Amino acid sequence: MKVTLSSLDTCESSFTPLVVLELAQDVKEETKEWLKNRIVSKKEDGGAQLLFRPLLNKYEKETLENQNLYLVGASKITLLLGAEAIGLVKECNDNTMRAFTYGTRHNFKDFDDDNNDFLTMAECQFIIKHELENLRAREEKMIPGYPQAKLYPGKSLLRRLLTSGIVIQVFPLHDNEALKKLEDSWYTRFTLKYQPLVILEVWKRGCARMTYRWGTLVMKRQFEEPRPGFHGVLGINPVTGREEPLYPSYKRQLRIYLVSLPFVCLCLYFSLYVMMIYFDMEAWALSLHESSGSEWTSILLYVPSIIYAIVIEIMNRLYRYAAEFLTSWENHRLESAYQNHLILKVLVFNFLNCFASLFYIAFVLRDMKLLRQSLATLLITSQILNQIMESLLPYWLQKKHHVQVKRKVQALKADIDATLYEQVVLEKEMGTYLGTFDDYLELFLQFGYVSLFSCVYPLAAAFAVLNNFTEVNSDALKMCRVLKRPFSEPSANIGVWQLAFETMSVISVVTNCALIGMSPQVNALFPESKLDLILIVVAVEHALLALKFILAFAIPDKPRHIQMKLAKLEFESLEALKRQPSENIIEEKAPFTKEAKRENQMKLMAQNLKEDSREGNEEEA
């Protein structure tokens, strides 16, 4: 789908749809009309100034399903002004990255009044999402047609509609032309490309280069609104001055320490209890093999580890649901706080659940053969289960649904845009990409399996590489053909996960040094005094940790050329702030308000574009 950014997209039937909004089947007509008016109204009237139309017309609604699907788009003026409002960073003609402003639009690379490719489709969809989320309640006390759905001045209408069940989902459409190009480079051809093999210090530098090129490293951070599930007594926010729910922090702390913490400890105890059952099964299988010595019993030795690996995956998923419920019940105000508490709960449990048995075998039983067997079984089984549950099963279900949609589309009338209808209905039923949480968690656990006991079982790294060859391509296939297209979420780094990986690397240094010190070959070098061996192992471990922290300090997180560009941008921003007071004085003397200036700016741009199109028509004539 080619994105058309024509500023003349004022007719509901002509604009290019970018986002789909699905309403519940029983939504009242007055609610639909009110929502449509708020979406298409001008900014000064409290609207989003977007383009909006139903997927099906009135006649088609009587004969087809999916009556409550609506298409949302935007004119070129709205998109450009929206890019300025969100602080979208684009590349300038001097190869620097700067926040886009409409007044300096011609200073940006590839910008032209007739160019429709200046903003990518993902950027356009992100702008539309921002405009929809910024629709605020004004004088309305409730959602029309739903007196129980109360509205508070300044609160997001879209969030309220989602929590009330009036809006089912909002999702961006895939770009089918781009997907065809990605097929060749992402998952139909196996290609080796440069990868961040050292995902700690070198990854930081690579991350800085990519986020600078994408414009997210210097993007302004938006003020964080309360998350949709946050509740409390209605009051005044001292920062924004707006009316919103307030909840005492001491109540949240009581919930965390008196309920959540004991529950997590109970889950950890249950995980250890299951681990001891696993060791009883291992002992039973070993005794059976020693008594019979047959080939069948040698295969049976791997059964306890396979069962335990499956149980670990089930426990991880069940605990994830419990952790999400508890974290939501703690009633965190901000989404970032919610995510940090959820990540902490999940990481602690997953670390103990996945690695406790390996630590017990290594440092209590000291059975290196059993450690290698358990590590290989847990790693391979978890990888196979993840491939089946995350890629193969969703892909099969999606192909099955695609066949059903094809049959319905073939029965449509010729005057209906069957291609668009098929795409919207097909993507509506696709799974939703829930974010990068599960992807980071999977990498974190794999990193632990590979690094914690690498000196005992180096082959784990080979299994991880083989899995990642298929994982990269299956994830690409899943993102392109199985899941809905997610809205872009600009970010400068991987956040708290960087700390999680660094913590795992520190633990890995300690465990590998300890395992090397416990090996028979090293013990043979110190037959008389074990104290000398312990001191040497501790000294080597401290030296390696010191080297790690020295390298972390010595290697800059950002390359030199990016540091220089950021410093230059900061200097220019400070210079602009110094000139601000004089500009404000001139502004006060001007007879225009900010709203009038914005309206005048839009009219001027529309007039220029109309003149350009008129000149083009005259030249063609």
Stockholm file with secondary structure:
# STOCKHOLM 1.0

chainA/1-621         MKVTLSSLDTCESSFTPLVVLELAQDVKEETKEWLKNRIVSKKEDGGAQLLFRPLLNKYEKETLENQNLYLVGASKITLLLGAEAIGLVKECNDNTMRAFTYGTRHNFKDFDDDNNDFLTMAECQFIIKHELENLRAREEKMIPGYPQAKLYPGKSLLRRLLTSGIVIQVFPLHDNEALKKLEDSWYTRFTLKYQPLVILEVWKRGCARMTYRWGTLVMKRQFEEPRPGFHGVLGINPVTGREEPLYPSYKRQLRIYLVSLPFVCLCLYFSLYVMMIYFDMEAWALSLHESSGSEWTSILLYVPSIIYAIVIEIMNRLYRYAAEFLTSWENHRLESAYQNHLILKVLVFNFLNCFASLFYIAFVLRDMKLLRQSLATLLITSQILNQIMESLLPYWLQKKHHVQVKRKVQALKADIDATLYEQVVLEKEMGTYLGTFDDYLELFLQFGYVSLFSCVYPLAAAFAVLNNFTEVNSDALKMCRVLKRPFSEPSANIGVWQLAFETMSVISVVTNCALIGMSPQVNALFPESKLDLILIVVAVEHALLALKFILAFAIPDKPRHIQMKLAKLEFESLEALKRQPSENIIEEKAPFTKEAKRENQMKLMAQNLKEDSREGNEEEA
#=GR chainA/1-621 SS CCCCCCTTCCSTTTSCCCEEEEECTTCCHHHHHHHHHHHHSCGGGTCCCCEEEESSCHHHHHHSSCTTEEEEECCHHHHHHHHHHTTCEEEBTTSCEEECCGGGGGGBTTCCTTCSCSSCHHHHHHHHHHHHHTCBCCSCSEETTEEEEECCTTSBHHHHHHHTTSEEEEEECCCHHHHHHHHHHHTSSCCCCCCCSSTTHHHHHHHHHHHHHHTCSSCCCCCCCBCTTCCCEEEECTTTCCEEEECCHHHHHHHIIIIIHHHHHHHHHHHHHHHHHHHHHHHHHHHHHHHHCCHHHHHHTTHHHHHHHHHHHHHHHHHHHHHHHHHHHTTCSBHHHHHHHHHHHHHHHHHHHHHHHHHHIIIIICCHHHHHHHHHHHHHHHHHHHHIIIIIHHHHHHHHHHHHHHHHHHTSCTTSCHHHHHHHHHHHTSBCCCCSHHHHHHHHHHHHHHHTTTTTCTHHHHHHHHHHHHHHHHHHHIIIIIBCCCCCCCCSSCTHHHHHHHHHHHHHHHHHHHHHHHSHHHHTTCSSCHHHHHHHHHHHHHHHHHHHHHHHHHSCSSCHHHHHHHHHHHHHHHHHHHHHHHHHHHHHHSSCCHHHHHHHHHHHHHHHHHHHHHHHHHHHC
#=GC SS_cons         CCCCCCTTCCSTTTSCCCEEEEECTTCCHHHHHHHHHHHHSCGGGTCCCCEEEESSCHHHHHHSSCTTEEEEECCHHHHHHHHHHTTCEEEBTTSCEEECCGGGGGGBTTCCTTCSCSSCHHHHHHHHHHHHHTCBCCSCSEETTEEEEECCTTSBHHHHHHHTTSEEEEEECCCHHHHHHHHHHHTSSCCCCCCCSSTTHHHHHHHHHHHHHHTCSSCCCCCCCBCTTCCCEEEECTTTCCEEEECCHHHHHHHIIIIIHHHHHHHHHHHHHHHHHHHHHHHHHHHHHHHHCCHHHHHHTTHHHHHHHHHHHHHHHHHHHHHHHHHHHTTCSBHHHHHHHHHHHHHHHHHHHHHHHHHHIIIIICCHHHHHHHHHHHHHHHHHHHHIIIIIHHHHHHHHHHHHHHHHHHTSCTTSCHHHHHHHHHHHTSBCCCCSHHHHHHHHHHHHHHHTTTTTCTHHHHHHHHHHHHHHHHHHHIIIIIBCCCCCCCCSSCTHHHHHHHHHHHHHHHHHHHHHHHSHHHHTTCSSCHHHHHHHHHHHHHHHHHHHHHHHHHSCSSCHHHHHHHHHHHHHHHHHHHHHHHHHHHHHHSSCCHHHHHHHHHHHHHHHHHHHHHHHHHHHC
//
